[in-house]
Amino acid sequence: MEFNENILHEIIRNQESQKPIFVLYVGEKPFTFEDVNLFKSATPLTKPNTRGGVYFSNTNIFKIKGVINDLSIIPLLSKSMLGPNPQFQDLQIKTTLLKNAKSKEITIIANLTNSFQTSNHLELSMTIVGADTCQ
């Protein structure tokens, strides 16, 4: 998948006014991804680098955070994070933006970097590794 940075900037500009709906897919199973915040963040790196010989990181990266209220996702995410696994599993997030009265379907590929579970929801933090419009 391409990494279309312009699409991510467009989502950031419009996420407050449009309130797009996001759906996270783990395998083929869809989950509504709520309270989503997409942003660009600086990393502690001074130059692009392969971190730990496992994954590549730039000096600035796009991140996405949100909430899943369906706790049945928890066992499905066990293969998604580094730590227990030697590599990240790509997670797919789909959304739609309106531009000039036309819908634009967007697919984002992200890697799970952190999760926080409460009694009724799961907060996910991910690094975006790909984004493009759907053909």
N, C-alpha and C positions, 0 to 999 in steps of 0.2 A: 504494500500500500504506500502511496505517496505521502509525504508530509507537507501538506498545504497549509503553511503558516497563516496565510491570508484568511482562510476559513476560520481558524481559531480566533484571530483578531476580530473577525466579524461576530462570532458568538459572544466574545467578551463585551463588545460594544452594545450588543442587543439583548444580553441576558436579563437585564432589569426591565426593559420596556416590553419585550416579547414574551418573557417567561416560557421559553421552549420546554417541551416535554422530552425527557431523556429516558431511554430504555437501555438497561445493561443486560448483555447476554453472557451467560456462563455456559459454554458449549452452545446448545440450541435453546436453552431455557431463558425466557425473558423475565426481567425484574424491573419494576418501576423504580427509577433513580430520582430521588426527590431532593429538594433544597440544594441543588447543584450550584457550585461555584467553580468557574473555570478562570484560571489566571496564569500569568507568566511570572516566574520566580528565578532569582539568582541562585546559583549553587556556590559552594565554597571553593570551587575550582578556579584557577587563574587561566587555564587553557583547556580545550576539549581533551578528554582522557577516557581510557578504558578503565573502569573502576573494578578493582579486584580481579581483573582478567575475565570478568563475567559480562559486564554490560558497558555500553558507551554512554558517557554523559557530557553534555556541553556546559558552557558557563551560564547559560540561561535555559530554563526548561519550562514547558507548559505543564501545569498540574490541574487535576480536576478532583473535587471533593463533593461528596453527597451522602445521602442517607437511603438505605434500603429498609423498608418496614417488614419485609417478608423474611423471617429468620430461617426459612428452609434453604436459604442461599449458603449458610455457614459451612455445611459439609462439602459443598461444591467448590468453595474457595480454597480448600486445603492444598490444592496443587498450583495455586496462583502466585504465591509469594516466594521470594528468595528466603533462604534459611532452611526450611525443611526440604526445599527443592533446589537443584543445581542451576535452574534458570527460571525466569518469569514465564508465566502463561499469559499470552495476549488475551485481553478482555475487550469485547466489542461494545461500543456505546453508540446508539443511533438517536438522532434528533432531526428536527425539521426547522428551518428558518424561513421566514417570509422576506422576500426582497422584490420590490417593484410589483407587488400583488401576485408574485409567483412563489410557490413552495420550492425549497431547495433541501433535499434529503442529504444528510451528512452522516458519515460513519467515522467514528473516532476509535483508534486502537490505543489501549492503555495497559500499563503494568501496575498491579496492586503493590503499594509500598507500605501501607499501614491500615489497620482496621481497629475499631473500637466498638465493643459490643455492650449494649445496655439490655435491660430486660425486655424491651419492645422494639428495638431497632439496631441496625449496624451502620456505623459511620465508616466510609471508605475514603482513603486518600490514594490517588493514582498519579503516575507520571504518564503523560501522553507521548506515544512513540509513532503515531501515524494519524492522519486526518485527511479526508478527501470527500468530495461530493459523490453520491451514488450515481452510477450510470444507468 
